[in-house]
């Protein structure tokens, strides 16, 4: 029999005062080496902390690491990013998703340069006034970059805290209780290390499906572990079926070039280079919205993609022209499409066409 489950102890489980010392001791020995983290004893670079936190939203560390290194080699600080061509920034972001984040990076860098002398503000409330910095990002930057006490709750921290305190209310309703519990265990000193330790614990040990509780430095303090089946926490509300939309992607080729357009700044995939599309709706639109009058061939192939609020299936339409002036687009060499920074949806379509025609 597991003694930790059978022997009561007089102090409450968890004991909030015990959490930070246990977790920080574990972190000092097991912290992940990441390109945006300062080494022990060094000061974190606020620009790199901010950039990494924005990139990591809804994206894995493995996917972000090479993109972060390429980005910081090209735009190493606020001044260089503020002066960057937005189209090039959007192209560099391609594949990371949630493209408004890239536009907000440039906008925030411009504000930092113009209004804060090129230095990131340290106060959490002031950070939240910058474009794209919500509660989580502002708290993370304040804690990690500046050592301010801030309550940092991402998906990993949410999971750890829900299990520590056995918070069984389904998400998203449980988030207020989870944040309050996270506030109870966040220390005044080493708040940045504590936030990163919680992230590392959630990423490597307190994982969603098969937490390795026997390796966890907080197992003695975890109510979810002691009550059994911590993998059931946090409780998630049943997912609603997403609407299905349809559309057409147009591949217009002139010699060895293909027509690209820049999507409107506002809206889905705003500001990105893309293949032209017609309207997206509940039914396949056929050739509605074609960029030019041409002998379009509707291919017996579709490209599917999932967005946050809907799924889409797009049919491919292909045509060739001898000459055409692209008033609302640009002709891009097909052999160099990998440098156009196409969003994943359009990269899939380009691959489907070139694979068949190549």
Secondary structure, DSSP 8 states (H G I E B T S, - for coil): --HHHHS--SS-SS-HHHHHHHHHHHHHHH----TTS--TTS---HHHHHHHHHHTTTS-HHHHHHHHHHHHHH--SHHHHHTS-HHHHHHHHTTS--THHHHHHHHHHHHHHHHSTTS----HHHHTTSTT--HHHHHHHHHHHH--------HHHHHHHHHHTT--S-BTTTHHHHHHHHHHH--SSSHHHHHHHHHHHHHHTS-SSS--GGG-TTGGG-HHHHHS-GGG-S-B------EEEEEEEEEEEETTEEEEEE--SSSTTTT-EE-EE---BSS--TTTT-SS----EEEEEEEEEE-SSEEEEEEEEEEE-S----TTSEEEEGGGGGGS---HHHHHHHHHHHHHH-
